[in-house]
């Protein structure tokens, strides 16, 4: 069975209930649907109420990279559906920034695949993030902990 994969990179927000219903409807004999929605965090030590995060990308290249990550997950776990939405543009603290949804007949496969996808989105997806506060603008580097999280998948096989 082939995994139905859909990837979107978009500036507009998404509706969790709509995305869940779509994944569930398209899933073949789902035993589990996982939904992860990442949010833009506030910078705790910025001292400024004025904050935003701007995400830039190269259209075409970014979608292909996300498609590749989804295909890697589908090769490792028995997924029937894999859905990724990643937002671009200027976002505010509390805004949804990413959606990862996976469906499988197996709970553990759905969870692990979603976790794998997020770890690889954080380290391998070609997005450039600029944090803006009332007094500073700076580009955000990926963290060592993100790379360590992604590295753990290199020797780990998917669950059946």
C-alpha positions in Angstrom: 0.0 0.0 0.0 1.3 3.4 -1.0 1.3 6.2 1.5 -0.8 9.2 0.6 1.6 12.2 1.1 0.6 15.8 0.9 2.9 18.7 1.7 2.1 22.4 1.6 4.3 25.5 2.4 2.0 28.5 2.8 1.6 31.8 4.6 -2.0 31.2 5.7 -3.1 29.5 8.9 -4.6 26.0 8.9 -7.5 24.5 10.8 -6.7 21.5 13.0 -10.2 20.0 12.8 -10.3 20.2 9.0 -6.8 18.6 8.7 -7.6 15.8 11.1 -10.9 15.0 9.3 -9.1 15.0 6.0 -6.3 12.7 7.2 -8.8 10.3 8.9 -11.0 10.2 5.8 -8.1 9.3 3.6 -6.5 6.8 5.9 -6.8 3.1 5.1 -8.0 1.2 8.2 -6.5 3.7 10.7 -5.8 2.5 14.1 -4.2 5.9 15.0 -4.0 9.4 13.7 -1.4 11.7 15.2 -1.6 15.4 14.9 1.2 17.7 15.9 0.9 21.5 15.7 3.9 23.6 16.5 3.5 27.1 17.7 5.7 30.2 17.6 7.2 30.7 21.1 7.8 34.0 22.8 11.4 34.9 23.5 11.4 34.8 27.3 14.5 37.0 27.8 13.9 39.5 25.0 12.4 42.1 27.3 10.1 43.2 24.5 6.4 42.8 23.9 7.0 43.4 20.2 8.1 40.1 18.8 7.7 38.2 15.5 9.3 35.4 13.6 9.8 35.6 9.8 10.3 32.4 7.9 11.8 32.6 4.4 12.3 29.7 1.9 13.0 28.9 -1.7 9.8 27.8 -3.3 10.1 24.4 -5.0 13.2 23.4 -3.1 11.4 23.6 0.2 8.4 21.5 -0.9 10.8 18.9 -2.4 12.8 18.7 0.9 9.5 18.2 2.9 8.3 15.6 0.4 11.6 13.8 0.8 11.3 13.8 4.6 7.7 12.5 4.4 8.8 9.7 2.0 11.6 8.7 4.4 9.0 8.4 7.1 6.7 6.3 4.8 9.6 4.0 3.9 10.3 3.4 7.6 6.8 3.0 9.0 3.5 1.6 7.7 1.7 4.9 7.1 -1.4 5.3 5.1 -1.3 9.1 5.2 1.3 11.7 5.9 0.4 15.4 5.9 2.8 18.3 6.4 2.0 22.0 6.4 4.7 24.5 7.2 3.9 28.2 7.3 6.2 31.0 5.9 6.1 34.8 6.2 5.8 36.8 9.4 4.2 35.1 12.4 3.5 36.2 15.9 3.9 34.3 19.3 1.2 31.8 19.6 0.6 31.4 15.9 0.6 27.9 14.4 3.8 27.3 12.4 3.7 23.7 11.5 1.4 20.7 11.2 2.5 17.1 11.0 -0.2 14.4 10.8 0.4 10.7 10.3 -2.1 7.8 10.0 -1.3 4.2 10.5 -3.1 1.0 11.6 -0.4 1.0 14.4 -0.3 3.6 17.1 3.5 3.4 17.7 4.2 3.8 13.9 2.0 6.9 13.8 3.7 8.4 16.8 7.3 7.6 15.8 6.8 8.7 12.2 5.5 12.1 13.4 8.4 12.5 15.8 10.9 11.6 13.1 9.3 14.1 10.7 9.5 16.9 13.2 13.1 16.1 14.1 14.1 16.2 10.4 12.0 19.4 9.7 14.0 21.1 12.5 17.3 20.2 11.0 16.9 19.4 7.2 14.1 21.6 5.9 15.4 24.7 4.1 13.8 27.5 6.1 15.5 30.6 7.3 14.1 32.1 10.5 14.5 35.7 11.6 13.5 36.6 15.1 12.4 40.3 15.5 12.0 42.0 18.9 11.5 45.6 19.8 15.3 46.2 19.9 16.9 43.3 17.8 16.7 41.4 14.6 18.7 38.1 14.4 18.7 34.9 12.3 17.9 31.8 14.3 20.4 28.9 14.1 19.4 25.3 14.6 20.2 24.0 18.0 22.6 21.2 18.9 19.8 19.4 20.6 17.8 19.4 17.4 20.7 17.8 15.5 21.1 15.2 18.4 17.4 14.4 18.2 17.6 13.8 14.4 20.8 11.8 14.7 19.1 9.2 16.9 17.0 8.1 13.9 20.1 7.2 11.8 20.5 3.8 13.4 16.9 3.2 14.4 14.5 1.3 12.2 10.8 2.0 11.9 8.2 0.0 13.9 5.8 -2.3 12.2 
